[in-house]
Amino acid sequence: MNLFNVDKDYQNPTMEGYYGDFGGAYIPEMLYGNVETLKTQYLQIMQDPSFQSEFQALLKDYVGRPTPLFLAERLSKEIGATIYLKREDLCHTGAHKINNTIGQIILAQRLGKKKIIAETGAGQHGVATATVCALKGMECVVYMGEKDIERQAPNVARMKMLGAKVVSAKSGSKTLKDATNEAIRAWINEPNETHYIIGSVVGPHPYPDMVARFQSVISEEIKIQLKEKTGKEFPTHVVACVGGGSNAAGAFYHFLNEPSVNLVAVEAAGHGVNSGLSAATTQLGTPGILHGSKSIVMQTNDGQVVEPHSISAGLDYPGIGPLHAFLYESKRGTFLSATDEEALESAFHLSKIEGIIPALETAHAFSVLPKMNLKASDIVVVCLSGRGDKDLATYMEHL
Ligand SMILES: *Cc1c(COP(=O)(O)O)cnc(C)c1O
C-alpha cells in the first residue's frame, strides 16, 4: 500500500530540524538565543543518565506508566481483526500530554529556568503543565483564548487550583492560535528566565523532535507489550488521532522506520472536509509557516490562517507537526478523517462495547476502523489518547 522509500529516516530530523521539506525554526530574532540554547543542549540533557533516571521514575510513580495494552475482544470481533488499545487515558491527568510536560519540566530545571509559560486550547495541556509546575514548585503562566476560558471552565478551575495563573488572550478569534501568539509574545519579553512548554510536536525546532522523543515512550511500551502478548513486536497497523500530532508521533515513533507497520493518522473533519467547518489539515492545507515551523497549514491564497473547526478542542488546530506533514507527503502515513458526528457515534459505541469512555479526540481514531478493510490476521493498535470525563458536557447533549 505504501510506496515510501525505506532509505528515509523518519525518526531523526536534520540538524536544522527538517523532515524532508518541513520543519526548521522560523522565529523572531529576540528568541534566537533561547531556541539556540535549547537546540544545542536538548539531546545532551535528555541522554544524560541522571535525566533519564529522574524522567523514568516520574513516568512510573507519578504518571502511572507503563500504561496497559488492552485486547479489546468485543471490538475485535465486530471489526474482524485483532484490536489492542494503548491506554494513555489511564495516565495521571487523563491523557498522554503529561509524558511531554514531565520531560520538559525536568529539562527546564536543568537549563536553570525559573518560570514556565504554556498555551492551551481546551485546557488539557494547561492542566498537564500546571500539574508538573506544582510538582516541581515552578511559577506557571498559561495563556488561553477568552472564548476557551468560558467554554472550558472546569479545566480553568483545575489550573488555578494547581497554582497556575491563567491569562486570557483577547485578540483575533480568542481561541488557541491567539493564545499561542500571546505566549510567544510573553516569551520574547523574558526569554532568559522562561521556558515555554509547547504541548504538541509543533513549533520551532527542536520542539517537534523533543516532544516526539518524550512521547515515544508510548511505542516503546507497545513493542514490549505486543511481544509479550503475541510473540511479535510489530503490529500491522497503528492508529492515532492527530491535532498537532503528539500522541500519534509517540505511538508511531518506534515503528516509523519499519515499513511493515502501517501508520494511520486521523484528522478531524468537523462538519465534513469540504463544509468550511473542518480541521482536516492535510486535506485542506498547503505548505506554509505556522507557529515557528514550515508544515502544512490551512490558509487562504494570501496566507491568512483559516479558522479550523472540530467538536473536539484538542483537534481544532489549523496545522500539523512537520513530521506528520512529511509522513503525509511521502505517503509513509495514511491520513484519514472523521466528522464530529462520526466521532460522537464512536465515543458512545466504544463506551457500550468495551466499558471505556474515550476523549472526543480519541473517538476520531476509532471512527476509521470499519473503513480500513482490515483482515482477520491484522493486529491493530489504537492509541487511546485520553479519557472522556472532560467531554461529558458534550456527551450529555447527545445522550
Ligand atoms: C490534546 C489531545 C489530543 C491532540 O493532541 P496531539 O498533540 O495531536 O496528540 C488528542 N487526544 C487527547 C486526549 C488530547 O488531550
The ligand as an SDF file (V2000), in Angstrom:
LIG
                    3D

 15 15  0  0  0  0  0  0  0  0999 V2000
   -4.6070   17.2580   23.1540 C   0  0  0  0  0  0  0  0  0  0  0  0
   -5.1700   15.9570   22.8480 C   0  0  0  0  0  0  0  0  0  0  0  0
   -5.0490   15.3790   21.5610 C   0  0  0  0  0  0  0  0  0  0  0  0
   -4.4320   16.1030   20.3900 C   0  0  0  0  0  0  0  0  0  0  0  0
   -3.0990   16.4510   20.5320 O   0  0  0  0  0  0  0  0  0  0  0  0
   -1.9360   15.6410   19.7770 P   0  0  0  0  0  0  0  0  0  0  0  0
   -0.7400   16.5080   20.0040 O   0  0  0  0  0  0  0  0  0  0  0  0
   -2.3270   15.5610   18.3470 O   0  0  0  0  0  0  0  0  0  0  0  0
   -1.8350   14.3230   20.4020 O   0  0  0  0  0  0  0  0  0  0  0  0
   -5.5450   14.1060   21.3640 C   0  0  0  0  0  0  0  0  0  0  0  0
   -6.1550   13.4260   22.3480 N   0  0  0  0  0  0  0  0  0  0  0  0
   -6.2990   13.9420   23.5970 C   0  0  0  0  0  0  0  0  0  0  0  0
   -6.9890   13.1290   24.6300 C   0  0  0  0  0  0  0  0  0  0  0  0
   -5.8140   15.2220   23.8900 C   0  0  0  0  0  0  0  0  0  0  0  0
   -5.9710   15.7160   25.1230 O   0  0  0  0  0  0  0  0  0  0  0  0
  1  2  1  0
  2  3  1  0
  2 14  2  0
  3  4  1  0
  3 10  2  0
  4  5  1  0
  5  6  1  0
  6  7  2  0
  6  8  1  0
  6  9  1  0
 10 11  1  0
 11 12  2  0
 12 13  1  0
 12 14  1  0
 14 15  1  0
M  END
$$$$
